Amino acid sequence: MISLLPWLFQTQLNGQSRRKRLETDEFLGLDDNVVVPEKEGAEARGDEAAGEAPTLEEKSLITITETVIVDESVAVNDESLAVNDDAVTADARPGFGLTIPETPPPEEEAEAADESGSRAETSALVEPAASPSPELASPLEEPLPLGDTQGDGGAHAAMMSQAFMDAVSSGLFDPTWYQATYGLRFATQREAFDDYIRKSQFAPVNPSPGFDSETYHRMYIDVFHAQQSPLQHYLLHGRSEGRQHVPATVRWFPREIVAPGSTLSEAAGELKVALCLHVFYPDFLDRFAQAIARFPVKVDVLLTLASADFEAHAQAAFGDHAKVNKLETRVVPNRGRNFGPVLVEYGDALQEYDLFCHLHSKKSLYSGKEQTQWAEYLIEYLLRDPSVITRLLNAFAADDTLGLYYPTTFWMMPSWVNHQTMNKGFMREWQQKLGLGHIPEFLSYPAGGMFWSRPGAMKGVLDQSWTYEDFPEEPLPNDNSMLHALERVLGPLAENLGYRQLFFYPPTGQFTTDNGYITASYHGRLEQHQASIQAHACISFDVFDTLVRREYTIPDYAKLKLGKRLAEQGLVSSAQAFVKLRNDAESTLRKRANFQGDVRIEAVYDEIADLLDVSRQEGQLWMDQEYELDLEMIRPKDEMVELFNHLSAQGHILWVISDSYYNREQVGLMLRKAGVAAAYRLMVSSEEQARKDNGTMWHKVKQDLANEGITRHLHIGDNVVADAQMPGDLGLTTFHILHPMDKWQALGFPSVLHGADALDEMQILKWGRLISEVGRNPFIGE
């Protein structure tokens, strides 16, 4: 425990600011963990789905809350602009809530005050992170001239000029603050304003301490879908409509900041750099070419094209480009998505470079028009922003331990997206192929498959001989393929090879090696989420690790304890051998049923009795013992049980839905032991013969909701696939909470109870109870 004290001290400091921020969240209820799918049945495809219109590439792309009432004392409209200060109510803005996170307290901001201003003199280094504060970013020595205020060029230009003047005069746009925070320099205030307007359409950058762009987009998802800048919309339309805005906030505080210089170093200028671009949609040729117009170094461009018809366009875009040393093009088949072409065509060539950047065309269609925000976000922070790219090159030139870079995950994706999701089987195959150790459930990876890398950081992938036949044919599923797994294995591979990952966090303009962003949305207290939860008439809960927990965390510990008894009787060779026999029997029954429905624990022990040549009656006695051992170790997740009982008292319809081989009575007894005292409907997979993790249970749930006329339903659970991804794919609203192991990992504790250790009783007794206690509350920071 002594080794954990430094972490606990740091967590306490960071938690103070998070708690102060989250105390205000409960007034408004904007909730990153509540995911409302865009539309039922929306499909997610990669950009290589040949011959089909582009569609939503990730399920549940938008993470928002359902309707809650907004307290009028918190959200603001500026008095200087004479705007209506009335609260936005559920009736006024149906379907959307809002959050007003608080700026970090002054004592946490102090050390960050001079960080931005000192970047030009600072070489790449890692330092303990003070809580970043845009408000205290170093000002420029001389104020910028105002710039164009006339609006020549038509009605739109005139409106934008008026918006610019309104933004500056009201203080909602602060050009000095904007420059210092995001590391850019502009000739005029108008030039800085135009930069913000462009970026804020797709990135969570703020114009000043007085306006939070991300919150405005989450409050008014129509503005996000329209791909409008939040401040632009507010000034031209929102304030007259009575829409609200809130002060800027920092939502995440990296623990290690990398602060490379903002002027290109000599070493960075000598790096041999390649851009490897896969183009399925030809308009991206111009988009990529324009993105490198202000690139700090000259590069070689290696193109893979989905059609020979793109060749002339590629030559026109890059052939005489001022930033291009050499151009190569290859026409490739529609196989392997973006990874197949780069590995097959340029795997050998890329090993001759110091660094390479891999991007591909990406489009999404939802809400009736093409959405480019995710693609633009990645292009901006991988290619286009000269400050980011200059500092990135400086960082890699100064620190040869940096191996892989990408910006933090697109901010409007679900809180659980940084996860293995359905890809565990393919991940295991990559682990074996690459010789990797344990990969945690939540992990940092380049979501979208775009990144910078040293060739050495992809050893084992880049340096292999690949053919297109090594990759699956189209059409591919939305998830669960070797390519989805490859995307997720890149970070663990780089780290296994001795490299570190580097991330860029756009809201504060900082580089970091801290991957804590992957679980940042799980910080806080359950109370902060109650408004969003209570907005639903019917709420369903998962059972294990949601309402109840096991004293020693490991689900197989009851089987291990039973196996120990049977081994002492000479019926099995060891406790571990019995666990394998027990689980293999369950697996056999699933295969025998062609994976239809689910198995019951009674049938499992009938199978075991047959295998061990004992009576089925004796097998059923063993079954009772397994259940009794498991029941003995059941403990409540107190906060979740209290929430469940509270919701019942408030008149909500409650369902409990579990994938379990236990029967309804057995699960009900466990819930009763945990203190669940409310009335509820219990759906158990062994009884319903339908499972959450393959979607069959959710089809049944959806039909039952329709039959009962329930339109506002929310499901709460800890399993990313079974409780979030699968129901979300069917259009159900979900609220994901952390499994105890996920919380343990997020807190930075040692990686334990994996592989053979998960069945080592000494290891279970050493770590299991501690993990269970840490995971009792599914949120971080308490």
C-alpha positions in Angstrom: 0.0 0.0 0.0 2.9 2.4 0.7 3.8 2.4 -3.1 0.3 3.8 -3.8 0.6 6.9 -1.6 2.1 9.2 -4.2 -0.7 8.4 -6.5 -3.3 8.9 -3.8 -1.8 12.4 -3.0 -1.9 13.4 -6.7 -5.4 12.0 -7.1 -6.6 14.1 -4.1 -5.2 17.3 -5.6 -6.7 16.6 -9.0 -10.0 15.5 -7.5 -10.5 18.7 -5.6 -10.8 20.7 -8.9 -12.9 18.0 -10.5 -15.3 17.9 -7.6 -15.7 21.7 -7.7 -16.4 21.5 -11.4 -18.8 18.6 -11.1 -20.8 20.3 -8.3 -22.2 22.6 -10.8 -23.0 19.9 -13.3 -26.0 18.6 -11.4 -27.9 21.8 -12.0 -27.8 21.3 -15.7 -27.3 17.6 -16.4 -25.3 17.5 -19.6 -23.9 14.0 -19.3 -21.1 12.6 -21.4 -22.0 9.1 -20.2 -25.5 9.1 -21.4 -25.5 8.1 -25.1 -28.5 8.8 -27.3 -28.0 7.1 -30.7 -28.5 9.4 -33.6 -31.1 7.3 -35.3 -32.2 3.7 -35.1 -30.3 1.4 -37.5 -27.8 3.9 -38.6 -24.9 1.9 -40.0 -21.2 2.6 -39.4 -18.8 1.9 -42.3 -15.3 2.7 -43.1 -14.5 4.9 -46.1 -13.8 1.9 -48.3 -17.4 0.6 -48.5 -17.2 0.8 -52.3 -20.2 1.9 -54.3 -22.2 3.0 -51.3 -23.0 6.4 -50.0 -21.0 7.3 -47.0 -22.7 6.6 -43.7 -22.1 7.0 -40.0 -18.8 5.3 -39.3 -19.1 4.9 -35.5 -22.3 4.0 -33.7 -23.6 6.5 -31.2 -21.2 9.2 -32.5 -22.9 11.9 -30.5 -22.8 11.7 -26.7 -25.6 13.9 -25.2 -28.1 13.8 -22.4 -31.8 13.6 -22.6 -34.1 16.4 -21.5 -33.6 18.0 -18.1 -34.7 21.4 -16.7 -32.0 24.0 -16.6 -31.5 26.2 -13.6 -31.7 29.8 -14.7 -29.1 30.9 -12.1 -26.3 29.1 -13.8 -26.4 29.4 -17.6 -25.7 32.9 -18.8 -26.4 35.3 -21.6 -24.4 38.5 -21.6 -25.9 41.5 -20.1 -23.7 43.7 -22.3 -25.5 42.2 -25.3 -29.0 42.6 -23.7 -29.9 39.0 -24.2 -32.8 37.1 -22.6 -31.6 35.4 -19.4 -34.5 33.1 -19.0 -33.7 29.5 -18.4 -33.9 26.9 -21.1 -36.4 24.4 -20.1 -37.1 20.9 -21.2 -40.1 22.2 -23.2 -38.1 24.9 -24.8 -35.3 22.7 -26.0 -36.6 19.1 -26.1 -34.0 16.4 -26.0 -31.0 18.3 -24.8 -29.4 19.2 -21.5 -26.3 21.2 -20.6 -23.4 21.3 -18.2 -21.4 24.1 -16.8 -18.1 22.7 -15.6 -16.2 25.1 -13.4 -12.8 26.6 -14.1 -10.0 25.2 -11.9 -9.4 27.0 -8.7 -6.6 29.6 -8.6 -4.3 27.5 -6.5 -4.2 24.8 -9.2 -3.8 27.4 -12.0 -0.7 29.2 -10.7 2.0 26.9 -12.1 0.4 26.9 -15.6 0.4 30.6 -15.9 3.6 31.0 -18.0 3.4 27.6 -19.9 2.2 28.9 -23.2 4.5 31.9 -23.3 7.6 29.8 -22.6 7.1 27.2 -25.4 9.4 28.9 -27.8 12.3 28.5 -25.4 11.4 25.0 -24.1 12.8 21.9 -25.7 10.7 18.7 -25.7 10.4 17.5 -22.1 8.0 16.0 -19.7 7.1 17.8 -16.6 4.5 17.3 -13.8 1.3 19.0 -15.0 -0.1 21.9 -13.2 -3.8 22.2 -13.9 -3.9 24.0 -17.3 -5.8 27.3 -17.3 -6.6 29.2 -20.4 -7.4 32.3 -18.3 -3.8 32.6 -17.2 -2.1 31.9 -20.5 0.7 34.4 -21.1 -0.4 37.5 -23.0 1.4 38.8 -26.0 3.7 41.7 -25.5 1.9 44.0 -28.0 -1.9 44.0 -28.8 -2.9 42.9 -32.3 -4.4 45.5 -34.7 -8.1 45.0 -35.2 -8.0 44.0 -38.9 -10.8 44.0 -41.4 -14.1 45.3 -40.1 -15.8 46.4 -43.3 -17.2 43.1 -44.5 -16.6 43.6 -48.2 -17.9 40.7 -50.2 -21.6 40.4 -49.7 -24.2 39.9 -47.0 -22.5 36.9 -45.3 -19.2 38.8 -45.1 -21.0 41.8 -43.6 -22.7 39.6 -41.0 -19.4 37.9 -40.1 -17.8 41.3 -39.7 -20.6 42.4 -37.4 -20.2 39.2 -35.5 -16.5 39.8 -35.1 -17.1 43.3 -33.7 -19.7 42.0 -31.3 -17.4 39.2 -30.2 -14.5 41.6 -29.5 -16.5 44.4 -27.9 -18.4 41.9 -25.6 -15.2 40.1 -24.6 -16.5 36.8 -25.9 -13.6 36.7 -28.2 -10.2 37.5 -26.7 -7.5 37.4 -29.4 -4.6 37.7 -26.9 -5.9 34.9 -24.9 -6.7 32.8 -27.9 -3.2 33.1 -29.3 -1.5 32.4 -26.1 -3.7 29.4 -25.3 -3.4 27.6 -28.7 0.2 28.6 -29.5 -0.6 30.5 -32.7 0.4 34.0 -33.9 -1.8 36.2 -36.2 -1.4 39.5 -37.9 -4.7 40.9 -36.8 -7.5 40.2 -34.4 -9.8 39.4 -37.3 -7.4 36.8 -38.5 -7.4 35.1 -35.1 -11.2 35.3 -35.0 -11.5 33.7 -38.4 -9.2 30.9 -37.2 -11.4 30.3 -34.2 -14.6 30.3 -36.3 -13.1 27.6 -38.6 -11.7 25.4 -36.0 -14.7 25.5 -33.6 -16.9 23.9 -36.2 -15.1 20.6 -35.4 -12.8 21.1 -32.4 -13.4 22.0 -28.8 -11.4 25.3 -28.9 -12.7 28.3 -27.0 -12.7 32.0 -28.0 -12.2 33.3 -24.5 -12.6 32.4 -20.8 -16.2 33.6 -21.1 -17.5 31.1 -23.7 -17.3 27.3 -23.8 -17.6 26.0 -27.3 -18.0 22.3 -26.5 -20.9 23.0 -24.0 -22.7 25.1 -26.6 -22.5 22.3 -29.2 -23.7 19.7 -26.6 -26.5 22.0 -25.5 -27.7 22.6 -29.1 -26.9 19.6 -31.1 -28.6 21.1 -34.1 -25.7 23.6 -34.3 -23.2 20.8 -34.2 -25.0 18.9 -37.0 -25.1 22.1 -39.1 -21.3 22.3 -38.6 -21.5 25.8 -37.4 -19.1 27.6 -35.0 -20.8 27.9 -31.6 -19.9 31.5 -31.0 -20.8 32.4 -34.6 -24.2 30.8 -34.1 -24.7 32.5 -30.8 -23.9 35.9 -32.0 -25.9 35.7 -35.2 -28.9 33.6 -34.1 -28.6 32.1 -30.6 -28.9 35.1 -28.4 -32.0 36.4 -30.2 -33.5 33.0 -29.7 -32.7 33.0 -26.0 -30.1 30.3 -26.2 -27.6 30.1 -23.3 -23.8 29.9 -23.1 -21.5 29.1 -20.2 -17.9 30.1 -19.3 -15.0 28.1 -20.6 -13.7 25.2 -18.6 -10.9 22.7 -18.7 -12.5 19.2 -18.5 -9.4 17.1 -18.1 -6.0 17.8 -16.4 -3.1 15.8 -17.9 -0.5 14.7 -15.4 2.5 15.0 -17.6 2.9 17.9 -20.1 5.3 17.7 -23.0 6.4 21.2 -23.9 8.3 21.3 -27.2 9.5 24.6 -28.7 7.2 26.5 -31.1 10.0 27.4 -33.5 11.3 24.5 -35.7 14.5 23.2 -34.4 17.5 22.3 -36.6 17.1 18.6 -35.8 13.4 18.7 -36.6 14.1 20.4 -39.9 16.4 17.5 -40.9 13.9 14.7 -40.2 13.0 12.6 -43.2 9.2 12.7 -43.3 6.6 10.8 -45.4 2.9 11.4 -45.6 1.1 8.2 -46.5 -2.5 9.0 -47.6 -5.2 6.5 -48.7 -7.8 8.1 -50.8 -11.2 6.6 -51.4 -13.0 9.9 -52.0 -11.2 12.0 -54.5 -12.2 15.4 -53.0 -9.8 14.5 -50.2 -6.9 14.9 -52.5 -7.5 18.7 -52.5 -8.3 18.7 -48.8 -5.0 17.0 -47.9 -3.0 19.1 -50.3 -4.4 22.3 -48.8 -3.8 21.0 -45.3 0.0 21.0 -45.9 0.2 24.4 -47.4 1.9 25.7 -44.2 3.7 22.5 -43.3 7.0 23.4 -41.5 9.1 20.9 -43.6 9.1 19.4 -47.1 7.7 15.8 -47.3 7.4 12.8 -49.6 3.8 12.0 -50.4 2.9 8.3 -50.8 -0.6 8.0 -52.2 -2.8 4.9 -52.5 -5.8 5.5 -54.7 -9.1 3.6 -54.9 -9.4 4.2 -58.6 -7.1 4.9 -61.6 -9.4 7.8 -62.4 -7.9 9.7 -59.4 -4.4 9.7 -60.9 -4.6 13.0 -62.8 -6.3 14.7 -59.9 -3.5 13.5 -57.6 -0.8 14.8 -59.9 -2.6 18.2 -60.1 -2.9 18.4 -56.3 0.6 17.3 -55.3 2.8 17.2 -58.4 4.0 20.8 -58.1 3.2 21.4 -54.4 5.7 23.6 -52.7 5.9 21.3 -49.7 6.3 18.0 -51.7 9.7 16.6 -52.4 8.5 13.4 -54.1 5.1 12.0 -55.1 4.3 8.3 -55.5 0.9 6.9 -56.4 -0.5 3.4 -56.4 -3.9 2.2 -57.5 -5.2 -0.4 -55.0 -8.1 -2.8 -54.6 -10.9 -2.1 -52.1 -9.5 -4.5 -49.5 -7.9 -3.9 -46.1 -9.6 -0.5 -45.6 -6.9 2.1 -44.9 -4.4 -0.4 -43.4 -4.1 -2.9 -46.2 -2.8 -0.3 -48.8 -0.2 1.3 -46.6 1.2 -2.1 -45.4 1.1 -3.8 -48.8 2.3 -0.9 -50.9 4.6 1.1 -48.7 5.5 -1.1 -45.7 9.2 -1.5 -46.9 9.6 2.1 -48.1 8.3 3.7 -44.9 11.1 2.1 -42.9 13.5 4.4 -44.6 11.9 7.5 -43.0 12.4 9.0 -39.5 8.7 9.7 -39.2 5.6 9.1 -41.3 2.0 10.2 -41.0 -0.9 8.0 -42.1 -4.3 9.4 -43.0 -7.2 8.3 -45.1 -10.4 9.8 -46.5 -13.3 9.6 -44.0 -16.9 10.7 -44.5 -20.1 10.3 -42.5 -23.7 10.9 -43.4 -26.3 11.5 -40.7 -28.8 14.1 -39.8 -29.4 14.6 -43.6 -26.1 15.9 -44.7 -22.4 15.0 -45.0 -20.7 15.4 -41.6 -16.9 16.2 -41.8 -16.2 17.1 -38.2 -14.3 14.0 -37.2 -12.2 14.0 -40.4 -11.5 17.7 -40.0 -10.6 17.2 -36.4 -8.0 14.6 -37.3 -6.7 16.5 -40.4 -6.3 19.6 -38.3 -4.2 18.1 -35.6 -2.3 15.7 -37.8 -1.5 17.9 -40.8 -2.9 21.4 -40.9 -2.2 23.3 -37.7 1.4 24.7 -38.2 1.9 25.2 -34.4 0.9 21.7 -33.6 3.0 20.1 -36.4 6.0 22.3 -35.6 5.9 21.3 -31.9 5.2 17.7 -32.8 8.3 17.5 -35.0 10.4 19.2 -32.3 9.2 16.7 -29.8 10.1 13.7 -31.9 13.5 15.2 -32.8 14.3 15.9 -29.2 13.1 12.6 -27.6 13.7 9.3 -29.3 11.4 7.5 -26.8 8.3 9.0 -28.5 7.0 6.5 -30.9 3.3 7.2 -31.8 1.3 10.4 -31.9 -2.4 11.3 -32.4 -4.8 13.8 -30.9 -7.1 12.7 -28.1 -10.2 10.9 -29.2 -12.8 13.0 -31.1 -14.7 14.8 -28.3 -18.2 13.9 -29.5 -17.7 10.2 -29.4 -19.2 8.0 -26.6 -17.3 7.9 -23.3 -16.7 4.2 -23.8 -15.2 4.4 -27.3 -11.6 4.0 -26.0 -12.1 0.3 -25.4 -11.5 -3.1 -27.0 -15.3 -3.3 -27.6 -16.2 -6.4 -29.6 -12.6 -7.0 -30.8 -11.2 -9.1 -27.9 -10.8 -12.2 -30.0 -8.9 -10.5 -32.8 -7.0 -8.5 -30.2 -5.8 -11.9 -28.7 -4.7 -13.0 -32.1 -2.6 -9.8 -32.5 -1.2 -10.2 -29.0 0.1 -13.7 -29.9 1.4 -12.6 -33.3 3.2 -9.6 -31.9 4.3 -11.1 -28.6 2.4 -8.6 -26.5 1.4 -8.9 -22.8 -1.9 -8.0 -21.2 -3.9 -5.3 -23.0 -6.4 -3.5 -20.7 -10.0 -3.2 -21.6 -9.8 0.6 -21.8 -6.8 1.7 -23.9 -5.5 4.6 -25.8 -5.4 4.1 -29.6 -5.8 6.3 -32.7 -9.6 6.1 -33.1 -10.1 6.6 -36.8 -6.9 4.9 -37.8 -4.9 8.1 -38.4 -1.6 8.8 -36.6 2.1 9.7 -36.8 4.7 7.0 -36.1 8.3 6.2 -36.1 8.8 3.1 -38.2 10.4 1.3 -35.3 7.3 1.8 -33.2 5.3 -0.4 -35.6 7.9 -3.2 -35.8 6.1 -6.5 -36.3 3.4 -4.9 -38.4 5.1 -2.4 -40.8 8.1 -4.7 -41.5 6.1 -7.8 -42.4 5.3 -9.1 -45.9 1.7 -8.4 -46.6 -0.7 -9.2 -49.5 -4.2 -8.1 -49.9 -5.4 -11.6 -49.3 -4.2 -11.2 -45.7 -7.1 -8.9 -45.1 -10.8 -9.6 -44.9 -13.0 -8.9 -47.9 -15.7 -6.3 -47.9 -18.3 -5.8 -46.6 -16.8 -5.7 -43.1 -18.9 -5.5 -39.9 -19.2 -2.2 -38.1 -16.9 -3.7 -35.4 -15.1 -6.9 -34.6 -12.6 -7.5 -37.4 -8.8 -7.9 -37.5 -8.6 -4.3 -38.8 -10.6 -2.8 -35.9 -8.3 -4.8 -33.6 -5.1 -3.6 -35.5 -6.2 0.0 -34.9 -6.4 -0.7 -31.2 -3.2 -2.7 -30.9 -0.9 0.1 -32.3 -0.5 1.9 -28.9 0.2 -1.3 -26.9 2.6 -2.4 -29.6 4.6 0.9 -29.5 4.8 0.7 -25.7 5.8 -3.0 -25.8 8.7 -1.9 -28.1 9.9 0.6 -25.5 8.3 3.8 -27.0 5.8 6.2 -25.5 2.7 7.5 -27.0 2.2 11.3 -27.4 -1.2 12.9 -27.4 -2.5 16.4 -28.2 -5.4 17.9 -26.2 -7.0 20.6 -28.4 -9.0 22.4 -25.6 -5.8 23.5 -23.9 -3.4 23.3 -26.8 -1.1 20.9 -24.9 0.9 17.8 -25.7 1.0 15.1 -23.1 2.0 11.5 -22.6 -0.8 10.9 -20.1 -3.6 8.7 -21.5 -6.0 9.6 -18.7 -8.3 11.2 -21.3 -9.7 7.8 -22.1 -11.6 7.6 -18.8 -11.9 11.4 -18.0 -15.6 11.4 -18.5 -16.1 9.0 -15.6 -14.8 11.4 -13.0 -17.2 12.8 -10.4 -20.0 11.6 -8.3 -23.1 9.6 -9.0 -25.2 12.6 -7.8 -24.0 14.6 -10.8 -25.8 12.2 -13.1 -29.1 11.9 -11.3 -30.8 14.6 -13.3 -30.0 12.9 -16.6 -31.0 9.5 -15.2 -34.3 10.7 -13.7 -35.4 12.2 -17.0 -36.4 8.7 -18.1 -39.6 7.0 -17.2 -38.2 3.5 -17.4 -34.7 2.7 -16.3 -33.0 -0.7 -16.5 -29.9 -1.9 -14.7 -27.4 -4.6 -15.2 -26.7 -6.8 -12.2 -23.1 -7.9 -11.8 -20.6 -5.1 -11.2 -23.5 -2.6 -11.6 -25.9 -3.3 -8.7 -23.8 -6.0 -7.0 -20.1 -6.8 -6.8 -18.1 -9.8 -5.7 -16.0 -9.5 -2.6 -12.9 -10.6 -4.4 -13.8 -9.3 -7.9 -13.0 -12.5 -9.9 -16.2 -14.1 -11.1 -14.6 -17.6 -11.2 -13.5 -17.5 -7.6 -16.6 -19.4 -6.5 -15.8 -22.1 -9.0 -12.2 -22.2 -7.8 -13.3 -22.6 -4.2 -15.6 -25.4 -5.2 -12.8 -27.0 -7.3 -10.5 -26.9 -4.2 -13.1 -28.9 -2.3 -13.5 -31.5 -5.1 -9.7 -31.7 -5.5 -9.4 -32.5 -1.8 -11.9 -35.4 -2.4 -9.8 -36.6 -5.3 -12.6 -36.0 -7.8 -10.5 -33.6 -9.9 -6.8 -33.0 -10.2 -6.7 -29.4 -9.0 -9.0 -26.5 -8.4 -7.8 -24.8 -11.6 -8.5 -28.0 -13.5 -12.1 -27.9 -12.2 -12.6 -24.3 -13.3 -11.5 -25.3 -16.8 -13.8 -28.3 -16.8 -16.7 -26.2 -15.5 -16.2 -23.5 -18.1 -15.6 -25.9 -20.9 -18.9 -27.7 -20.1 -20.7 -24.4 -20.4 -18.9 -23.7 -23.7 -19.9 -27.1 -25.0 -23.6 -26.5 -24.2 -23.5 -23.2 -26.1 -21.9 -24.8 -29.1 -24.4 -27.7 -29.0 -27.2 -25.2 -29.1 -25.5 -23.4 -32.0 -25.1 -20.4 -29.8 -28.8 -19.8 -29.7 -30.5 -18.8 -26.5 -28.5 -19.3 -23.3 -27.5 -22.0 -20.9 -28.7 -22.7 -17.4 -26.5 -23.6 -14.5 -28.5 -26.8 -13.9 -27.6 -28.0 -17.4 -24.0 -27.2 -16.9 -23.7 -29.4 -13.8 -25.6 -32.2 -15.6 -22.9 -32.0 -18.2 -20.2 -32.0 -15.5 -21.7 -35.0 -13.8 -21.7 -37.0 -17.1 -18.1 -36.0 -17.7 -17.0 -37.1 -14.2 -19.2 -40.2 -14.2 -21.2 -39.3 -11.1 -24.9 -39.0 -10.7 -26.7 -36.0 -11.9 -28.1 -35.6 -8.4 -24.6 -35.2 -7.1 -23.9 -32.7 -9.9 -26.8 -30.6 -8.7 -25.4 -30.6 -5.2 -22.2 -29.2 -6.6 -24.3 -26.6 -8.4 -25.9 -25.6 -5.2 -22.4 -25.3 -3.6 -21.1 -23.0 -6.4 -24.1 -20.7 -6.0 -23.8 -20.6 -2.2 -20.1 -19.8 -2.4 -20.9 -17.0 -4.9 -23.8 -15.7 -2.9 -21.6 -15.6 0.2 -19.2 -13.2 -1.6 -21.9 -10.9 -3.0 -21.7 -7.3 -1.8 -23.7 -4.3 -2.8 -22.5 -1.4 -4.9 -24.0 0.9 -2.3 -24.4 4.0 -4.3 -26.0 2.2 -7.2 -28.4 0.3 -4.9 -29.3 3.5 -3.2 -30.0 5.1 -6.7 -32.1 2.1 -7.6 -34.3 2.3 -4.5 -34.5 6.1 -4.8 -35.8 5.8 -8.4 -38.4 3.4 -7.3 -39.6 5.9 -4.6 -39.8 8.6 -7.3 -42.2 6.4 -9.3 -39.9 5.2 -12.1 -40.4 1.9 -13.8 -37.4 -0.4 -13.0 -36.2 -3.4 -14.9 -33.1 -5.5 -14.1 -31.5 -7.3 -17.1 -28.7 -9.8 -16.7 -26.7 -12.2 -18.9 -26.3 -15.1 -16.4 -26.4 -18.8 -16.2 -28.1 -18.4 -12.8 -31.9 -18.6 -12.8 -34.3 -15.9 -11.9 -34.6 -17.0 -8.3 -30.9 -17.1 -7.8 -30.3 -13.7 -9.2 -33.2 -12.3 -7.3 -31.7 -13.6 -4.0 -28.4 -11.9 -4.8 -30.2 -8.6 -5.4 -32.1 -9.0 -2.2 -28.9 -9.6 -0.2 -27.4 -6.4 -1.8 -30.3 -4.4 -0.4 -32.4 -4.0 -3.5 -35.8 -3.3 -1.9 -37.8 -1.9 -4.8 -40.2 -3.6 -7.1 -38.7 -4.4 -10.5 -39.0 -6.7 -13.5 -36.2 -9.2 -13.7 -35.0 -10.5 -17.1 -32.3 -13.2 -16.9 -30.8 -14.6 -20.1 -31.0 -18.2 -18.9 -34.8 -17.8 -18.5 -35.5 -15.5 -21.4 -33.2 -17.5 -23.7 -31.8 -14.3 -25.1 -28.6 -12.5 -24.3 -27.5 -8.9 -24.1 -24.1 -9.4 -25.6 -25.4 -10.7 -28.9 -28.3 -8.3 -29.1 -31.1 -10.8 -28.9 -32.1 -9.6 -25.4 -32.2 -6.0 -26.6 -34.5 -6.9 -29.5 -36.9 -8.3 -26.9 -36.5 -5.3 -24.6 -37.2 -3.0 -27.4 -40.3 -4.8 -28.4 -41.5 -5.0 -24.8 -41.0 -1.2 -24.4 -43.0 -0.6 -27.5 -45.8 -2.9 -26.3 -46.0 -1.1 -23.0 -45.9 2.3 -24.6 -42.6 3.3 -22.9 -40.8 6.0 -24.9 -38.2 7.2 -22.4 -36.0 4.3 -21.4 -32.4 4.3 -20.2 -30.1 1.3 -19.5 -27.3 1.5 -17.0 -24.5 -1.1 -17.0 -20.7 -1.7 -16.8 -20.1 -3.9 -19.8 -19.2 -1.8 -22.9 -20.5 -4.3 -25.4 -23.5 -5.8 -23.6 -24.7 -2.7 -21.8 -23.7 0.1 -24.2 -22.6 -0.8 -27.7 -25.2 -3.5 -28.5 -28.3 -1.6 -27.2 -26.9 1.6 -28.7 -26.8 -0.1 -32.1 -30.5 -0.8 -31.7 -31.3 2.8 -30.9 -31.6 2.5 -27.1 -30.3 5.2 -24.8 -27.5 4.0 -22.5 -25.4 5.1 -19.5 -22.1 3.3 -19.1 -20.4 3.0 -15.8 -16.9 1.6 -15.0 -16.3 -2.0 -14.1 -14.2 -2.3 -10.9 -11.2 -3.5 -13.0 -11.6 -0.5 -15.4 -11.6 1.9 -12.5 -8.6 0.2 -10.9 -6.7 0.7 -14.2 -7.9 4.3 -14.6 -6.5 5.1 -11.2 -3.0 3.9 -12.3 -2.8 0.9 -10.0 -0.8 -2.2 -10.9 -2.0 -4.5 -13.6 -3.1 -7.6 -11.6 -5.4 -10.7 -11.8 -4.9 -11.3 -15.5 -4.1 -14.6 -17.1 -3.0 -17.3 -14.7 -3.1 -14.9 -11.8 -6.9 -14.7 -12.2 -7.0 -18.3 -10.8 -4.2 -18.0 -8.3 -5.9 -17.9 -4.9 -3.0 -16.0 -3.3 -3.2 -13.3 -5.9 -7.0 -13.2 -5.6 -6.8 -12.8 -1.8 -4.1 -10.2 -2.2 -5.8 -7.9 -4.8 -9.4 -9.0 -5.3 -10.9 -7.4 -2.2 -9.0 -4.1 -2.7 -10.2 -3.9 -6.4 -13.8 -4.6 -5.3 -13.7 -1.9 -2.7 -12.1 0.6 -5.1 -14.8 -0.3 -7.7 -17.7 -0.1 -5.3 -18.4 3.4 -6.6 -18.2 3.3 -10.4 -17.0 6.9 -10.7 -13.5 8.3 -10.2 -12.4 11.1 -7.9 -14.2 10.3 -4.7 
